[in-house]
Amino acid sequence: MPSTISQRHRLHGERARHLDLCAPNALAMFEQIVEANPDVTLVRYFGRSLSVSEVDQLSDAASCALAAHGVTRGARVGLILQNVPEVIIAILAAWKLGAIIVP
């Protein structure tokens, strides 16, 4: 792990240079990351880590569960979670359906 802020910015800059920063939304940018770097660790939390592709798969499953409960484009999804990896998964799941997260 890079030790200084400038080293971290350089590292992230290298990864980000392949992204279309004019993508229409954050979900489109995430999809680009999934294609370009599926095995990169996206989340580390108390010894648990999830790769980009794992988060993508979990959010796909969560979006199916939301859809089964009637969530559609434009629906508001209430999100009551602490700062845990599931927050990212839930946000992506809602976005994949075109729903809006309400914190």
C-alpha positions in Angstrom: 0.0 0.0 0.0 1.5 3.4 -0.9 2.5 5.3 2.2 2.0 9.0 1.2 -1.1 10.7 -0.1 0.7 11.7 -3.4 1.7 8.1 -4.0 -1.9 6.9 -3.5 -3.1 9.6 -5.9 -0.6 8.5 -8.5 -1.7 4.9 -8.0 -5.4 5.8 -8.3 -4.6 8.0 -11.3 -3.0 5.1 -13.1 -6.1 3.0 -12.6 -8.5 5.8 -13.4 -6.8 6.8 -16.7 -8.7 4.1 -18.5 -12.1 5.3 -17.2 -14.4 7.5 -19.2 -14.8 10.4 -16.8 -17.6 11.6 -18.9 -19.6 8.5 -18.3 -23.3 9.3 -17.9 -23.4 8.2 -14.3 -21.6 6.5 -11.4 -23.1 3.1 -12.4 -21.6 3.3 -15.9 -18.2 4.1 -14.4 -18.5 1.1 -12.0 -19.4 -1.1 -15.0 -16.2 0.1 -16.7 -14.2 -0.8 -13.6 -15.8 -4.3 -13.6 -14.7 -4.8 -17.2 -11.2 -3.4 -16.7 -10.3 -4.6 -13.2 -12.6 -7.4 -12.1 -10.1 -9.0 -9.6 -9.0 -5.8 -7.9 -10.0 -5.5 -4.2 -12.8 -2.9 -3.9 -13.7 -3.3 -0.2 -11.7 -4.2 2.8 -13.5 -4.4 6.1 -12.4 -6.0 9.3 -10.3 -8.7 7.6 -12.9 -9.3 4.9 -12.2 -8.3 1.4 -14.4 -8.2 -1.8 -13.2 -7.8 -5.3 -14.8 -5.6 -7.9 -16.4 -8.7 -9.6 -17.7 -10.0 -6.2 -19.3 -6.7 -5.4 -20.9 -6.7 -8.9 -22.3 -10.2 -8.5 -23.6 -9.5 -5.0 -25.3 -6.3 -6.2 -26.8 -8.2 -9.1 -28.3 -10.7 -6.6 -29.5 -7.8 -4.4 -31.1 -6.0 -7.4 -33.0 -9.2 -8.2 -34.3 -9.4 -4.6 -35.3 -5.7 -4.7 -37.1 -6.3 -8.1 -38.9 -9.3 -6.6 -40.2 -6.9 -3.9 -41.5 -4.5 -6.5 -38.7 -2.0 -6.8 -38.6 -0.4 -10.3 -37.1 2.6 -12.0 -37.8 5.8 -10.0 -38.7 3.9 -6.8 -37.2 5.1 -3.6 -35.3 2.6 -1.5 -34.7 3.4 2.1 -31.3 2.4 3.3 -30.6 2.0 7.0 -27.2 0.5 7.5 -24.0 1.3 9.3 -20.8 1.9 7.4 -20.4 -1.7 6.2 -19.7 -3.2 2.7 -23.3 -4.0 2.3 -24.0 -0.2 1.8 -22.0 -0.3 -1.5 -23.8 -3.4 -2.6 -27.2 -2.0 -1.8 -26.6 1.3 -3.5 -25.4 -0.5 -6.7 -28.3 -2.8 -6.5 -30.8 0.1 -6.4 -28.9 1.9 -9.2 -29.0 -1.1 -11.4 -32.8 -1.0 -11.2 -32.9 2.8 -11.7 -34.1 3.3 -8.2 -33.2 6.1 -5.8 -31.4 5.6 -2.5 -32.9 7.4 0.5 -30.5 7.4 3.4 
